[in-house]
Amino acid sequence: MKMKPLGRTGIMVSELCLGSMTWGTQNTAEEGFEQIERALDAGINFIDTAEMYPVNPVSAETIGRTERIIGLWHEDQGRREDYILATKHSGEGMMHRREGVPISSKTIPEAIDDSLRRLQTDYIDLYQFHWPNRGSYMFRKNWTFDPSDQDRASTIQDMEDCLGALQREVDRGRIRAFGLSNESAWGTTQWLEAAARTGGPRVATVQNEYSLLCRLYDTDMAEMSVNEDVGLLAFSPLAAGLLTGKYQGGNIPAGSRMDLNGDLGGRKTDRVFGAVGAYLDIAQRHGLDPVHMALGWCCTRPFMGSVILGATSADQLELALGAVDVTLSDEVLAEIDKAHRAHPMPY
Protein backbone atom coordinates (compact mmCIF):
# COMPACT_ATOMS: atom_id res chain seq x y z
CA MET A 1 0.00 0.00 0.00
CA LYS A 2 1.58 3.29 -1.09
CA MET A 3 1.51 6.22 1.30
CA LYS A 4 0.93 9.80 0.16
CA PRO A 5 1.12 13.21 1.85
CA LEU A 6 -2.09 14.83 3.08
CA GLY A 7 -1.49 18.25 1.57
CA ARG A 8 1.23 20.11 3.46
CA THR A 9 0.17 18.79 6.87
CA GLY A 10 2.96 16.25 7.30
CA ILE A 11 0.32 13.53 7.70
CA MET A 12 0.75 10.48 5.46
CA VAL A 13 -2.26 8.49 4.26
CA SER A 14 -2.70 5.32 2.23
CA GLU A 15 -3.54 5.62 -1.47
CA LEU A 16 -6.82 3.84 -0.73
CA CYS A 17 -9.20 5.18 1.92
CA LEU A 18 -12.02 3.18 3.51
CA GLY A 19 -15.40 4.84 3.07
CA SER A 20 -18.16 4.21 5.58
CA MET A 21 -21.38 5.74 4.28
CA THR A 22 -23.35 2.47 4.28
CA TRP A 23 -22.59 1.49 7.88
CA GLY A 24 -25.91 1.69 9.68
CA THR A 25 -28.24 1.16 6.72
CA GLN A 26 -26.89 -1.34 4.18
CA ASN A 27 -24.30 -2.65 6.65
CA THR A 28 -24.62 -3.61 10.30
CA ALA A 29 -22.26 -2.33 12.99
CA GLU A 30 -20.55 -5.73 13.07
CA GLU A 31 -19.94 -5.58 9.33
CA GLY A 32 -18.49 -2.09 9.76
CA PHE A 33 -16.12 -3.42 12.42
CA GLU A 34 -15.01 -6.20 10.09
CA GLN A 35 -14.37 -3.75 7.27
CA ILE A 36 -12.23 -1.54 9.50
CA GLU A 37 -10.12 -4.46 10.67
CA ARG A 38 -9.68 -5.92 7.20
CA ALA A 39 -8.71 -2.54 5.77
CA LEU A 40 -6.14 -1.93 8.50
CA ASP A 41 -4.72 -5.41 7.97
CA ALA A 42 -4.35 -4.60 4.25
CA GLY A 43 -2.33 -1.45 4.96
CA ILE A 44 -5.08 1.17 4.72
CA ASN A 45 -4.57 3.81 7.42
CA PHE A 46 -7.32 6.23 6.38
CA ILE A 47 -11.07 6.09 7.13
CA ASP A 48 -13.60 8.68 5.93
CA THR A 49 -17.00 9.33 7.43
CA ALA A 50 -19.45 12.22 7.98
CA GLU A 51 -21.87 13.38 10.63
CA MET A 52 -24.79 12.85 8.21
CA TYR A 53 -23.96 9.22 7.40
CA PRO A 54 -25.30 6.64 6.72
CA VAL A 55 -26.94 7.19 3.35
CA ASN A 56 -29.25 5.07 1.17
CA PRO A 57 -31.26 6.77 2.53
CA VAL A 58 -30.32 9.71 4.74
CA SER A 59 -32.96 9.94 7.47
CA ALA A 60 -33.57 11.51 10.85
CA GLU A 61 -33.68 8.02 12.36
CA THR A 62 -30.22 6.95 11.17
CA ILE A 63 -28.19 10.16 10.88
CA GLY A 64 -25.03 9.99 12.96
CA ARG A 65 -25.19 6.22 13.20
CA THR A 66 -22.01 5.67 11.16
CA GLU A 67 -19.93 7.83 13.50
CA ARG A 68 -21.43 5.92 16.44
CA ILE A 69 -20.43 2.61 14.86
CA ILE A 70 -16.83 3.82 14.53
CA GLY A 71 -17.03 5.02 18.13
CA LEU A 72 -18.16 1.60 19.31
CA TRP A 73 -15.18 0.06 17.52
CA HIS A 74 -12.87 2.54 19.27
CA GLU A 75 -14.44 1.64 22.61
CA ASP A 76 -13.90 -2.06 21.97
CA GLN A 77 -10.51 -2.04 20.22
CA GLY A 78 -8.71 1.07 21.47
CA ARG A 79 -6.76 1.43 18.20
CA ARG A 80 -7.35 5.11 17.52
CA GLU A 81 -3.66 5.76 16.90
CA ASP A 82 -3.52 3.15 14.12
CA TYR A 83 -5.21 5.27 11.45
CA ILE A 84 -6.14 8.71 10.16
CA LEU A 85 -9.80 9.63 10.72
CA ALA A 86 -11.71 12.10 8.55
CA THR A 87 -15.25 13.33 9.08
CA LYS A 88 -17.43 16.15 7.72
CA HIS A 89 -19.58 19.05 8.89
CA SER A 90 -22.93 19.07 7.05
CA GLY A 91 -23.91 22.25 5.25
CA GLU A 92 -26.97 24.33 4.57
CA GLY A 93 -30.16 22.40 3.90
CA MET A 94 -29.36 19.29 5.96
CA MET A 95 -32.48 19.60 8.11
CA HIS A 96 -31.56 16.65 10.33
CA ARG A 97 -28.56 18.61 11.65
CA ARG A 98 -28.93 22.02 13.33
CA GLU A 99 -32.20 22.60 11.40
CA GLY A 100 -30.32 23.04 8.14
CA VAL A 101 -28.40 26.22 8.97
CA PRO A 102 -25.24 27.03 6.97
CA ILE A 103 -21.76 26.21 8.23
CA SER A 104 -20.46 29.08 10.37
CA SER A 105 -18.03 29.95 13.13
CA LYS A 106 -20.91 29.28 15.54
CA THR A 107 -21.81 25.81 14.24
CA ILE A 108 -18.24 24.46 14.06
CA PRO A 109 -17.61 23.91 17.81
CA GLU A 110 -21.03 22.28 18.28
CA ALA A 111 -20.60 20.01 15.27
CA ILE A 112 -17.15 18.94 16.44
CA ASP A 113 -18.47 18.32 19.96
CA ASP A 114 -21.14 16.01 18.59
CA SER A 115 -18.80 14.14 16.22
CA LEU A 116 -16.17 13.60 18.92
CA ARG A 117 -18.83 12.23 21.26
CA ARG A 118 -20.21 9.81 18.67
CA LEU A 119 -16.74 8.78 17.49
CA GLN A 120 -15.50 8.33 21.08
CA THR A 121 -12.23 10.07 20.33
CA ASP A 122 -10.45 13.21 21.50
CA TYR A 123 -9.47 14.42 18.04
CA ILE A 124 -10.31 14.33 14.33
CA ASP A 125 -7.37 14.16 11.92
CA LEU A 126 -9.10 15.74 8.91
CA TYR A 127 -12.19 17.90 9.41
CA GLN A 128 -14.03 18.64 6.17
CA PHE A 129 -16.88 20.94 5.13
CA HIS A 130 -19.30 18.69 3.26
CA TRP A 131 -20.41 21.31 0.70
CA PRO A 132 -20.02 25.09 0.30
CA ASN A 133 -22.52 27.50 1.81
CA ARG A 134 -22.81 29.26 -1.55
CA GLY A 135 -23.82 26.04 -3.32
CA SER A 136 -21.99 23.61 -5.58
CA TYR A 137 -22.05 22.30 -9.13
CA MET A 138 -21.51 18.72 -7.93
CA PHE A 139 -24.13 15.95 -8.04
CA ARG A 140 -25.20 16.73 -11.61
CA LYS A 141 -25.89 20.40 -10.80
CA ASN A 142 -23.16 21.31 -13.31
CA TRP A 143 -25.76 21.15 -16.09
CA THR A 144 -27.65 24.14 -14.68
CA PHE A 145 -24.99 25.80 -12.51
CA ASP A 146 -25.45 29.58 -12.17
CA PRO A 147 -23.24 31.47 -9.67
CA SER A 148 -24.63 34.89 -10.54
CA ASP A 149 -26.48 35.29 -7.24
CA GLN A 150 -23.35 34.78 -5.14
CA ASP A 151 -22.10 37.65 -2.97
CA ARG A 152 -18.31 37.62 -3.08
CA ALA A 153 -17.76 39.84 -0.04
CA SER A 154 -19.99 37.77 2.24
CA THR A 155 -18.43 34.55 0.93
CA ILE A 156 -14.92 35.75 1.77
CA GLN A 157 -15.98 37.06 5.18
CA ASP A 158 -17.64 33.75 5.99
CA MET A 159 -14.46 31.88 5.02
CA GLU A 160 -12.33 34.06 7.27
CA ASP A 161 -14.75 33.67 10.19
CA CYS A 162 -14.82 29.88 9.78
CA LEU A 163 -11.03 29.70 9.57
CA GLY A 164 -10.82 31.55 12.86
CA ALA A 165 -13.10 29.00 14.49
CA LEU A 166 -11.17 26.12 12.92
CA GLN A 167 -7.85 27.49 14.15
CA ARG A 168 -9.24 27.62 17.66
CA GLU A 169 -10.10 23.92 17.30
CA VAL A 170 -6.57 23.19 16.05
CA ASP A 171 -5.17 25.07 19.06
CA ARG A 172 -7.37 22.98 21.37
CA GLY A 173 -6.06 19.79 19.75
CA ARG A 174 -9.51 18.70 18.57
CA ILE A 175 -8.70 18.75 14.83
CA ARG A 176 -5.37 18.38 13.04
CA ALA A 177 -6.16 19.42 9.47
CA PHE A 178 -8.90 21.01 7.37
CA GLY A 179 -10.42 19.85 4.09
CA LEU A 180 -13.21 20.72 1.68
CA SER A 181 -15.73 18.65 -0.23
CA ASN A 182 -17.83 19.27 -3.33
CA GLU A 183 -15.78 22.43 -3.98
CA SER A 184 -14.69 24.36 -7.06
CA ALA A 185 -11.31 25.73 -8.14
CA TRP A 186 -12.33 29.30 -7.32
CA GLY A 187 -13.68 28.30 -3.93
CA THR A 188 -10.62 26.28 -2.97
CA THR A 189 -8.29 29.07 -4.03
CA GLN A 190 -10.24 31.59 -1.96
CA TRP A 191 -9.96 29.33 1.09
CA LEU A 192 -6.21 29.06 0.52
CA GLU A 193 -5.81 32.82 0.21
CA ALA A 194 -7.99 33.44 3.27
CA ALA A 195 -5.85 31.02 5.31
CA ALA A 196 -2.70 32.87 4.22
CA ARG A 197 -4.24 36.20 5.32
CA THR A 198 -5.64 35.01 8.63
CA GLY A 199 -3.21 32.33 9.71
CA GLY A 200 -6.01 29.77 9.78
CA PRO A 201 -5.56 26.13 8.77
CA ARG A 202 -4.62 25.66 5.13
CA VAL A 203 -6.85 23.46 2.97
CA ALA A 204 -5.20 20.03 2.75
CA THR A 205 -7.63 18.15 0.51
CA VAL A 206 -10.79 18.39 -1.56
CA GLN A 207 -13.20 15.45 -1.55
CA ASN A 208 -15.06 15.45 -4.88
CA GLU A 209 -16.60 12.80 -7.06
CA TYR A 210 -14.15 11.31 -9.55
CA SER A 211 -14.12 8.22 -11.73
CA LEU A 212 -13.71 7.06 -15.32
CA LEU A 213 -17.25 8.36 -15.86
CA CYS A 214 -17.04 11.59 -13.86
CA ARG A 215 -13.99 13.68 -14.74
CA LEU A 216 -14.98 17.23 -13.82
CA TYR A 217 -11.79 17.43 -11.73
CA ASP A 218 -9.46 17.03 -14.72
CA THR A 219 -8.97 20.69 -15.67
CA ASP A 220 -9.10 23.68 -13.29
CA MET A 221 -9.25 21.56 -10.15
CA ALA A 222 -6.32 19.44 -11.33
CA GLU A 223 -4.24 22.55 -11.96
CA MET A 224 -5.10 23.89 -8.51
CA SER A 225 -4.24 20.57 -6.84
CA VAL A 226 -0.84 20.22 -8.46
CA ASN A 227 0.23 23.81 -7.87
CA GLU A 228 -1.14 24.15 -4.34
CA ASP A 229 -0.46 20.66 -2.93
CA VAL A 230 -4.16 20.09 -2.29
CA GLY A 231 -4.88 16.46 -3.10
CA LEU A 232 -8.16 15.00 -4.31
CA LEU A 233 -9.96 12.50 -2.12
CA ALA A 234 -11.99 10.78 -4.83
CA PHE A 235 -15.42 9.52 -3.87
CA SER A 236 -17.55 7.19 -6.02
CA PRO A 237 -14.50 5.90 -7.99
CA LEU A 238 -16.67 3.00 -9.19
CA ALA A 239 -19.48 5.39 -10.16
CA ALA A 240 -21.91 4.00 -7.57
CA GLY A 241 -21.21 0.49 -8.85
CA LEU A 242 -21.76 1.20 -12.56
CA LEU A 243 -18.11 0.47 -13.41
CA THR A 244 -18.31 -3.02 -11.91
CA GLY A 245 -20.63 -3.98 -14.77
CA LYS A 246 -23.30 -5.32 -12.43
CA TYR A 247 -26.01 -3.05 -13.89
CA GLN A 248 -25.35 -3.84 -17.54
CA GLY A 249 -28.12 -5.45 -19.54
CA GLY A 250 -30.84 -4.07 -17.28
CA ASN A 251 -29.69 -5.99 -14.22
CA ILE A 252 -30.58 -4.54 -10.82
CA PRO A 253 -29.21 -6.81 -8.06
CA ALA A 254 -31.37 -6.98 -4.95
CA GLY A 255 -30.09 -4.67 -2.23
CA SER A 256 -27.82 -2.74 -4.61
CA ARG A 257 -27.74 1.06 -4.77
CA MET A 258 -29.82 1.05 -7.94
CA ASP A 259 -32.35 -1.15 -6.17
CA LEU A 260 -32.50 1.40 -3.33
CA ASN A 261 -32.02 4.54 -5.44
CA GLY A 262 -33.35 4.04 -8.94
CA ASP A 263 -31.31 6.60 -10.89
CA LEU A 264 -28.14 6.44 -8.76
CA GLY A 265 -28.33 10.12 -7.97
CA GLY A 266 -28.68 11.10 -11.62
CA ARG A 267 -25.94 8.77 -12.87
CA LYS A 268 -28.34 6.42 -14.69
CA THR A 269 -28.77 7.93 -18.15
CA ASP A 270 -29.29 6.72 -21.70
CA ARG A 271 -25.59 7.17 -22.47
CA VAL A 272 -23.97 5.76 -19.37
CA PHE A 273 -24.29 2.07 -20.19
CA GLY A 274 -22.51 2.51 -23.51
CA ALA A 275 -19.68 4.28 -21.71
CA VAL A 276 -19.49 1.54 -19.09
CA GLY A 277 -19.44 -1.05 -21.87
CA ALA A 278 -16.42 0.64 -23.46
CA TYR A 279 -14.45 0.43 -20.21
CA LEU A 280 -15.54 -3.13 -19.55
CA ASP A 281 -14.29 -4.07 -23.02
CA ILE A 282 -10.88 -2.58 -22.27
CA ALA A 283 -10.63 -4.52 -19.02
CA GLN A 284 -11.65 -7.77 -20.71
CA ARG A 285 -9.17 -7.37 -23.57
CA HIS A 286 -6.32 -6.88 -21.13
CA GLY A 287 -7.32 -9.52 -18.58
CA LEU A 288 -8.14 -6.98 -15.88
CA ASP A 289 -10.92 -6.98 -13.36
CA PRO A 290 -12.95 -3.83 -14.10
CA VAL A 291 -12.87 -2.86 -10.41
CA HIS A 292 -9.08 -3.05 -10.37
CA MET A 293 -8.85 -1.06 -13.60
CA ALA A 294 -11.18 1.69 -12.37
CA LEU A 295 -9.48 2.07 -8.99
CA GLY A 296 -5.99 1.61 -10.39
CA TRP A 297 -6.60 4.30 -13.00
CA CYS A 298 -7.70 6.76 -10.29
CA CYS A 299 -4.48 6.07 -8.41
CA THR A 300 -2.42 7.07 -11.48
CA ARG A 301 -3.81 10.60 -11.59
CA PRO A 302 -1.21 13.26 -10.69
CA PHE A 303 -3.51 15.13 -8.30
CA MET A 304 -4.77 12.13 -6.36
CA GLY A 305 -4.48 12.21 -2.60
CA SER A 306 -6.42 9.03 -1.84
CA VAL A 307 -9.18 7.01 -3.48
CA ILE A 308 -12.19 6.33 -1.25
CA LEU A 309 -13.65 2.87 -1.68
CA GLY A 310 -16.84 1.61 -0.14
CA ALA A 311 -18.24 -1.89 0.11
CA THR A 312 -21.43 -3.52 1.30
CA SER A 313 -19.93 -7.00 1.54
CA ALA A 314 -16.64 -8.60 2.58
CA ASP A 315 -16.18 -9.94 -0.95
CA GLN A 316 -16.55 -6.46 -2.46
CA LEU A 317 -13.97 -5.05 -0.07
CA GLU A 318 -11.55 -7.89 -0.75
CA LEU A 319 -11.84 -7.36 -4.49
CA ALA A 320 -11.27 -3.61 -4.20
CA LEU A 321 -8.19 -4.09 -2.02
CA GLY A 322 -6.59 -6.07 -4.85
CA ALA A 323 -6.34 -2.88 -6.94
CA VAL A 324 -3.07 -1.93 -5.23
CA ASP A 325 -1.36 -4.93 -6.86
CA VAL A 326 -2.35 -3.90 -10.40
CA THR A 327 -0.22 -1.72 -12.69
CA LEU A 328 -1.95 -0.41 -15.80
CA SER A 329 0.09 -0.53 -18.99
CA ASP A 330 0.59 2.44 -21.31
CA GLU A 331 -1.63 0.62 -23.80
CA VAL A 332 -4.47 0.36 -21.30
CA LEU A 333 -4.12 4.01 -20.35
CA ALA A 334 -4.20 5.04 -24.02
CA GLU A 335 -7.36 3.00 -24.60
CA ILE A 336 -8.98 4.59 -21.55
CA ASP A 337 -8.21 8.04 -22.97
CA LYS A 338 -9.76 7.03 -26.28
CA ALA A 339 -12.89 5.72 -24.55
CA HIS A 340 -13.19 8.95 -22.57
CA ARG A 341 -13.14 11.03 -25.76
CA ALA A 342 -15.80 8.80 -27.27
CA HIS A 343 -18.01 8.90 -24.15
CA PRO A 344 -17.46 12.25 -22.40
CA MET A 345 -19.60 13.17 -19.41
CA PRO A 346 -22.21 10.43 -19.74
CA TYR A 347 -24.15 11.92 -16.80
C-alpha positions in Angstrom: 0.0 0.0 0.0 1.6 3.3 -1.1 1.5 6.2 1.3 0.9 9.8 0.2 1.1 13.2 1.9 -2.1 14.8 3.1 -1.5 18.2 1.6 1.2 20.1 3.5 0.2 18.8 6.9 3.0 16.3 7.3 0.3 13.5 7.7 0.7 10.5 5.5 -2.3 8.5 4.3 -2.7 5.3 2.2 -3.5 5.6 -1.5 -6.8 3.8 -0.7 -9.2 5.2 1.9 -12.0 3.2 3.5 -15.4 4.8 3.1 -18.2 4.2 5.6 -21.4 5.7 4.3 -23.3 2.5 4.3 -22.6 1.5 7.9 -25.9 1.7 9.7 -28.2 1.2 6.7 -26.9 -1.3 4.2 -24.3 -2.7 6.6 -24.6 -3.6 10.3 -22.3 -2.3 13.0 -20.6 -5.7 13.1 -19.9 -5.6 9.3 -18.5 -2.1 9.8 -16.1 -3.4 12.4 -15.0 -6.2 10.1 -14.4 -3.8 7.3 -12.2 -1.5 9.5 -10.1 -4.5 10.7 -9.7 -5.9 7.2 -8.7 -2.5 5.8 -6.1 -1.9 8.5 -4.7 -5.4 8.0 -4.3 -4.6 4.3 -2.3 -1.5 5.0 -5.1 1.2 4.7 -4.6 3.8 7.4 -7.3 6.2 6.4 -11.1 6.1 7.1 -13.6 8.7 5.9 -17.0 9.3 7.4 -19.4 12.2 8.0 -21.9 13.4 10.6 -24.8 12.9 8.2 -24.0 9.2 7.4 -25.3 6.6 6.7 -26.9 7.2 3.4 -29.2 5.1 1.2 -31.3 6.8 2.5 -30.3 9.7 4.7 -33.0 9.9 7.5 -33.6 11.5 10.9 -33.7 8.0 12.4 -30.2 6.9 11.2 -28.2 10.2 10.9 -25.0 10.0 13.0 -25.2 6.2 13.2 -22.0 5.7 11.2 -19.9 7.8 13.5 -21.4 5.9 16.4 -20.4 2.6 14.9 -16.8 3.8 14.5 -17.0 5.0 18.1 -18.2 1.6 19.3 -15.2 0.1 17.5 -12.9 2.5 19.3 -14.4 1.6 22.6 -13.9 -2.1 22.0 -10.5 -2.0 20.2 -8.7 1.1 21.5 -6.8 1.4 18.2 -7.4 5.1 17.5 -3.7 5.8 16.9 -3.5 3.1 14.1 -5.2 5.3 11.5 -6.1 8.7 10.2 -9.8 9.6 10.7 -11.7 12.1 8.6 -15.2 13.3 9.1 -17.4 16.1 7.7 -19.6 19.0 8.9 -22.9 19.1 7.0 -23.9 22.3 5.2 -27.0 24.3 4.6 -30.2 22.4 3.9 -29.4 19.3 6.0 -32.5 19.6 8.1 -31.6 16.6 10.3 -28.6 18.6 11.7 -28.9 22.0 13.3 -32.2 22.6 11.4 -30.3 23.0 8.1 -28.4 26.2 9.0 -25.2 27.0 7.0 -21.8 26.2 8.2 -20.5 29.1 10.4 -18.0 29.9 13.1 -20.9 29.3 15.5 -21.8 25.8 14.2 -18.2 24.5 14.1 -17.6 23.9 17.8 -21.0 22.3 18.3 -20.6 20.0 15.3 -17.1 18.9 16.4 -18.5 18.3 20.0 -21.1 16.0 18.6 -18.8 14.1 16.2 -16.2 13.6 18.9 -18.8 12.2 21.3 -20.2 9.8 18.7 -16.7 8.8 17.5 -15.5 8.3 21.1 -12.2 10.1 20.3 -10.5 13.2 21.5 -9.5 14.4 18.0 -10.3 14.3 14.3 -7.4 14.2 11.9 -9.1 15.7 8.9 -12.2 17.9 9.4 -14.0 18.6 6.2 -16.9 20.9 5.1 -19.3 18.7 3.3 -20.4 21.3 0.7 -20.0 25.1 0.3 -22.5 27.5 1.8 -22.8 29.3 -1.6 -23.8 26.0 -3.3 -22.0 23.6 -5.6 -22.1 22.3 -9.1 -21.5 18.7 -7.9 -24.1 16.0 -8.0 -25.2 16.7 -11.6 -25.9 20.4 -10.8 -23.2 21.3 -13.3 -25.8 21.1 -16.1 -27.6 24.1 -14.7 -25.0 25.8 -12.5 -25.4 29.6 -12.2 -23.2 31.5 -9.7 -24.6 34.9 -10.5 -26.5 35.3 -7.2 -23.3 34.8 -5.1 -22.1 37.7 -3.0 -18.3 37.6 -3.1 -17.8 39.8 0.0 -20.0 37.8 2.2 -18.4 34.5 0.9 -14.9 35.7 1.8 -16.0 37.1 5.2 -17.6 33.7 6.0 -14.5 31.9 5.0 -12.3 34.1 7.3 -14.7 33.7 10.2 -14.8 29.9 9.8 -11.0 29.7 9.6 -10.8 31.6 12.9 -13.1 29.0 14.5 -11.2 26.1 12.9 -7.9 27.5 14.1 -9.2 27.6 17.7 -10.1 23.9 17.3 -6.6 23.2 16.1 -5.2 25.1 19.1 -7.4 23.0 21.4 -6.1 19.8 19.8 -9.5 18.7 18.6 -8.7 18.8 14.8 -5.4 18.4 13.0 -6.2 19.4 9.5 -8.9 21.0 7.4 -10.4 19.8 4.1 -13.2 20.7 1.7 -15.7 18.6 -0.2 -17.8 19.3 -3.3 -15.8 22.4 -4.0 -14.7 24.4 -7.1 -11.3 25.7 -8.1 -12.3 29.3 -7.3 -13.7 28.3 -3.9 -10.6 26.3 -3.0 -8.3 29.1 -4.0 -10.2 31.6 -2.0 -10.0 29.3 1.1 -6.2 29.1 0.5 -5.8 32.8 0.2 -8.0 33.4 3.3 -5.9 31.0 5.3 -2.7 32.9 4.2 -4.2 36.2 5.3 -5.6 35.0 8.6 -3.2 32.3 9.7 -6.0 29.8 9.8 -5.6 26.1 8.8 -4.6 25.7 5.1 -6.9 23.5 3.0 -5.2 20.0 2.8 -7.6 18.2 0.5 -10.8 18.4 -1.6 -13.2 15.5 -1.5 -15.1 15.5 -4.9 -16.6 12.8 -7.1 -14.1 11.3 -9.5 -14.1 8.2 -11.7 -13.7 7.1 -15.3 -17.3 8.4 -15.9 -17.0 11.6 -13.9 -14.0 13.7 -14.7 -15.0 17.2 -13.8 -11.8 17.4 -11.7 -9.5 17.0 -14.7 -9.0 20.7 -15.7 -9.1 23.7 -13.3 -9.2 21.6 -10.1 -6.3 19.4 -11.3 -4.2 22.5 -12.0 -5.1 23.9 -8.5 -4.2 20.6 -6.8 -0.8 20.2 -8.5 0.2 23.8 -7.9 -1.1 24.2 -4.3 -0.5 20.7 -2.9 -4.2 20.1 -2.3 -4.9 16.5 -3.1 -8.2 15.0 -4.3 -10.0 12.5 -2.1 -12.0 10.8 -4.8 -15.4 9.5 -3.9 -17.5 7.2 -6.0 -14.5 5.9 -8.0 -16.7 3.0 -9.2 -19.5 5.4 -10.2 -21.9 4.0 -7.6 -21.2 0.5 -8.9 -21.8 1.2 -12.6 -18.1 0.5 -13.4 -18.3 -3.0 -11.9 -20.6 -4.0 -14.8 -23.3 -5.3 -12.4 -26.0 -3.0 -13.9 -25.3 -3.8 -17.5 -28.1 -5.5 -19.5 -30.8 -4.1 -17.3 -29.7 -6.0 -14.2 -30.6 -4.5 -10.8 -29.2 -6.8 -8.1 -31.4 -7.0 -4.9 -30.1 -4.7 -2.2 -27.8 -2.7 -4.6 -27.7 1.1 -4.8 -29.8 1.0 -7.9 -32.4 -1.1 -6.2 -32.5 1.4 -3.3 -32.0 4.5 -5.4 -33.4 4.0 -8.9 -31.3 6.6 -10.9 -28.1 6.4 -8.8 -28.3 10.1 -8.0 -28.7 11.1 -11.6 -25.9 8.8 -12.9 -28.3 6.4 -14.7 -28.8 7.9 -18.1 -29.3 6.7 -21.7 -25.6 7.2 -22.5 -24.0 5.8 -19.4 -24.3 2.1 -20.2 -22.5 2.5 -23.5 -19.7 4.3 -21.7 -19.5 1.5 -19.1 -19.4 -1.0 -21.9 -16.4 0.6 -23.5 -14.4 0.4 -20.2 -15.5 -3.1 -19.5 -14.3 -4.1 -23.0 -10.9 -2.6 -22.3 -10.6 -4.5 -19.0 -11.7 -7.8 -20.7 -9.2 -7.4 -23.6 -6.3 -6.9 -21.1 -7.3 -9.5 -18.6 -8.1 -7.0 -15.9 -10.9 -7.0 -13.4 -13.0 -3.8 -14.1 -12.9 -2.9 -10.4 -9.1 -3.1 -10.4 -8.9 -1.1 -13.6 -11.2 1.7 -12.4 -9.5 2.1 -9.0 -6.0 1.6 -10.4 -6.6 4.3 -13.0 -7.7 6.8 -10.3 -4.5 6.1 -8.4 -2.4 7.1 -11.5 -3.8 10.6 -11.6 -1.2 13.3 -10.7 -3.5 15.1 -8.3 -4.8 12.1 -6.4 -4.5 12.2 -2.6 -6.4 9.0 -1.8 -9.2 7.0 -3.5 -12.2 6.3 -1.2 -13.6 2.9 -1.7 -16.8 1.6 -0.1 -18.2 -1.9 0.1 -21.4 -3.5 1.3 -19.9 -7.0 1.5 -16.6 -8.6 2.6 -16.2 -9.9 -1.0 -16.5 -6.5 -2.5 -14.0 -5.1 -0.1 -11.5 -7.9 -0.7 -11.8 -7.4 -4.5 -11.3 -3.6 -4.2 -8.2 -4.1 -2.0 -6.6 -6.1 -4.9 -6.3 -2.9 -6.9 -3.1 -1.9 -5.2 -1.4 -4.9 -6.9 -2.4 -3.9 -10.4 -0.2 -1.7 -12.7 -2.0 -0.4 -15.8 0.1 -0.5 -19.0 0.6 2.4 -21.3 -1.6 0.6 -23.8 -4.5 0.4 -21.3 -4.1 4.0 -20.3 -4.2 5.0 -24.0 -7.4 3.0 -24.6 -9.0 4.6 -21.5 -8.2 8.0 -23.0 -9.8 7.0 -26.3 -12.9 5.7 -24.6 -13.2 9.0 -22.6 -13.1 11.0 -25.8 -15.8 8.8 -27.3 -18.0 8.9 -24.2 -17.5 12.3 -22.4 -19.6 13.2 -19.4 -22.2 10.4 -19.7 -24.2 11.9 -16.8 
